[in-house]
Amino acid sequence: MEILEIFQNKCNAISKQIGQAGLDNNTHFVIDGIIEPEKYLNAQYHILWVLKEANSRTDSWSYPEKFKDKKWLYRCGKSIPTLKRIIYTTYGILRDCEWSEIPDASDEKSFEPLQEIAIINIKKIPGGSVSADNEIQQAYYDNRELLKQQIETYNPNVILFGNTMQYFYKSDFDGLETIKKQNTEYGNAFYDTGDKLYIHSWHPAVRGAGFTDKEYVMDIVNIVRSWKKKRN
C-alpha cells in the first residue's frame, strides 16, 4: 500500500471517530483535520492550525468540504475574520511572499494554499461566537487522546496555535517542554526546536490588539522564514 493511501486511510478513520462521537452524543459535530492529503504531503511545510471551536451551533459540517467549496470561500473568505487571516497567513507562509503579493481573500488564487494544510479544533462540537475557557479546557481533557492521534498522524512541522497552546500539556508536542520561548514585538510567542516550529499567536479573529491584518500575517510569516534559514 502506498504512503498516500495509508495516510488517507488514517485521516478517514479520524474523521469517522469525530462523526461517530457526535452521533453517540446526539450533537452536531465538525469534522476537522487534513484538507487534501496529497497536497498536504507535498506542501513546502506541513502546517497545522490549532483553534478552539467552530462558530456554528446549528449544523454539522466538515472543514475539508468547506475549504474545497469555492462558492463558500467566495462568500465567507472576507466576512469571517478568523478565516480571512487564516487565508492570508497560510498563503504568506506557503508561497513565501510579502504582504503586497498576497491576493485578496475574495480572490480564488488566495484559496489554493488552504488545500495544503491541516486544521483542528480542540472542541469538536460547534460553539458560538465567544468561547468559554472552561469549556475549551474540558474539551481538551475529553478529546486529548484524539487530539494526540491527530497530531501524531499529521506530523506537522509548523504548528500555529490560535491562542490555544495554554490548553495543552506541553508533553503532547515533541521538544516543546525543553525549548526556550521567544517573543515578537506584536506579542506572538514561538518555540524553535529545529525540526518543528511552534507558534503561539493571537487568535486570528482578535480585535483591538493594536495591529493590522498585515502586521498579524507578516509577523508569523517572518517567524517561519527565520526558522527556515536556520534549518538550511
Buried (B, 14 or more C-beta within 10 A) or exposed (E): EEEEEEBBEBBEEBBEBBBEBBEEEEEBBBBBBBBBBEBBBEBBBBBBBBBBBBBBEEEBBBBBEBBBBEEBBBEBBBEBBBBBBBBBBBBBBBBBBEBEEBBEBBBEEBBBBBBBBBBBBBBBBBBEEEBBEEBBBBBBEBBBEBBBBBBEBBEBBBBBBBBBBEBBEEEBBBBBEEBEEEEBEBBBBBBBBEEBBBBBBBBBBBEEEEBEBBBBBBBBBEBBEBBBEEEE
